[in-house]
Amino acid sequence: MNHIVIIAHAPLASALRSCALHVFPDCGESVTALDVQPNTPPEETVAMARIMLAQRSAPSALLLADIFGATPSNVARELADGVNTKLITGVNLPMLLRAITYRHESLDALVARALAGGAQGVMQVAVTAPQNQAKKAHDPDHHHHQQ
């Protein structure tokens, strides 16, 4: 089973892990979080992340970082070897939940599942007026109805 490591600006990593535990209470041993603090030197954060990875029980890990090019993703890039650890940036909750669901699959399959979950979790939702409310004056189908 793959281990999942969330590396993000504080307190996002811990918050995402907490949300994951809310949905999957049994995933605690499979998911760890590293909150990158604003005043901690990147070298110190890399050292903490290396310790965190060394303590995992799984042979491989999926690293999830928040923003490409920011300190958390740069820290994760120091750890990712492309074989036993792979990195995805732009983590969101749907991506994390999908990764947890399929953490037993191969690391390459897990990356594909996580990417799909993250992308499918982002969508524009059509908003309709609640029933019995008048349409706005700029609507072409604007009709006044009294009830």
N, C-alpha and C positions, 0 to 999 in steps of 0.2 A: 504494500500500500504506500502511496506517495504521501509525503508530508507537504503541508502548505504553509508558507511563511509570508505574512503580510508585512511589508515595510513601507511606512507612510509617515507624512507629517503628523506630529502629535496633535490631537489624540485619535486621529482617524484609524490607525491600525488596530488599536485596542477596541475602538467602537465597532469596527467591522467584525472583529472576532466575537465581541459580545452579541452582536446581531446573529452571527452564525450559530452561536451556542443557544440562542433563543429558539432557532428553527431546528437545529440538530444538537440536542443536549449531549449526545454521546461523542461529539467530534473533538472534544477538548484536547486529547492527546495528539491529534492529527493536524491541528492548526495552532500556529504561534504568531505572535504579533510583536513588532518592534516599532515603537513610536520614536521617530526622529525628532529630537528636541532642538529648538532653534539655536541654542548656545553651545551645543556639543560639537566639538571638532569632527569632521567626517572620518578621520582616521580612528577615532575612539568608537564611532558608530559602527564602522567596518569591523573592528575588533569584537564588539558586542554581538554583531550579526554572525561572525565566524563561530563564536562560542555557542550561540543559539543553534546554528546548523550542526555543529559537532554533537550536540546533545540529542538530536532527533534519533528516533529508532528506525525510521524508514531509510532504505538505501538511496532514494531519490527524492527531490523536492521541487515543487513549483513555487517560484518566488513571484509575488504580486506586489507591484509598487504603484504609487498613485500617479505621479506626473513624470513623463519621459523628460530626462535632462535635469531634473531637480535632484537634490541631495539623496532622497530615498532611492530613486532609480539608479543613481550613480553608485550608491552603496551596494545595491543588489547586483549591479553589473560586475562589481569586484568579486562577487560570490558565484555568479552563474558560469558554469563551465560548458553549457550546451549539451552535455551528455547526462550527467546525474542531477543537474540543476538547470532549470530553464526559467526565463524571466518574461513576464508580461507586465506592461505598464498600463495605466488607465483603469486600475481596479475599481470595480463597483460591486454593490451587493449581489446583483444577479450573477455576475461572473464568479464571485466567491462561492455562492450557494451551488452553482453548477459544478464548480471544481470539487467541492466537498462531496457532492452526490456521486461523482465519477472518480474519486481519488484512488480507487482500486485498479483503474485501467493503466495502461502503459503511460509513461510520461508524455510521449508525443500525442497520444490520443487525448490525454488530459488537457494539454495545451489547446488542442482543437475544440474540445468541449467548453473550456473556460472562455475562449475567444467568442464562440457562438453564443454562450449565455450572456456575456457582457454586451454584445452587439444587439441581441434580441431583447434585452432588458431596457434598451433605450428606444423610445418611440414617442411620437406626438400623439396625444389623445384628443380626439374630437370632443369639443365641449358643446353641449346643446343646452338651450334654455330650459329651465325646469317647467313642467307642465303648468298651464294657466298663467304664464307670464307673457306680456306683450313683446313682440319683436321690436328691435331698435329701429329708429326712424330711418336709418340709412339702408335698411334691408330692402331689396327690390320687391319682395313679396309682402311688404308692410301693409297690413290690414288692421283696422281697429275693430275689435269684437268686444261687445259688452256681454257680461255673463250675469 
